[in-house]
């Protein structure tokens, strides 16, 4: 059964626009990882008080594909960058 993985990133204030865009570009590069059916990345355009800066939505073939992605050698350093450069990260995973 397909699995939807949603992650929202709120960057630290000192993370500049170029670094934020670089992060989005690195996230987009995950489209070709085995088991990824669809991937979208975007910058928040509303900028409400409760908004996050970047959103990621990935549709995986199944739960096993998400598990592989979580430990994929291209994903791990990008995830670590997010932890180091974000004030807050939230996620939700649900079956389609």
Long-range contacts (C-beta under 8 A, 24 or more apart in sequence): 1-62, 1-63, 1-95, 1-96, 2-37, 2-59, 2-60, 2-61, 2-62, 2-95, 2-96, 3-59, 3-60, 3-61, 3-62, 3-63, 3-65, 3-66, 3-93, 3-94, 3-95, 3-96, 4-57, 4-58, 4-59, 4-60, 4-93, 4-94, 4-95, 4-96, 5-56, 5-57, 5-58, 5-59, 5-60, 5-66, 5-69, 5-91, 5-93, 6-55, 6-56, 6-57, 6-58, 6-91, 6-92, 6-93, 7-55, 7-56, 7-89, 7-90, 7-91, 8-52, 8-54, 8-55, 8-56, 8-89, 8-90, 8-91, 9-52, 9-53, 9-54, 9-55, 9-56, 9-82, 9-86, 9-88, 9-89, 10-52, 10-53, 10-86, 10-87, 10-88, 10-89, 11-53, 11-54, 11-85, 11-86, 11-87, 12-85, 12-86, 12-87, 15-85, 15-86, 19-85, 20-53, 20-54, 23-54, 23-78, 23-81, 23-82, 23-85, 24-54, 26-78, 26-81, 27-54, 27-56, 27-78, 29-74, 30-58, 30-69, 30-72, 30-74, 30-75, 30-78, 33-68, 33-69, 33-72, 33-74, 33-75, 34-65, 34-68, 35-60, 35-61, 35-62, 35-64, 35-65, 35-66, 35-68, 35-69, 36-60, 36-61, 36-65, 36-69, 37-61, 52-88, 52-90, 59-96, 66-93
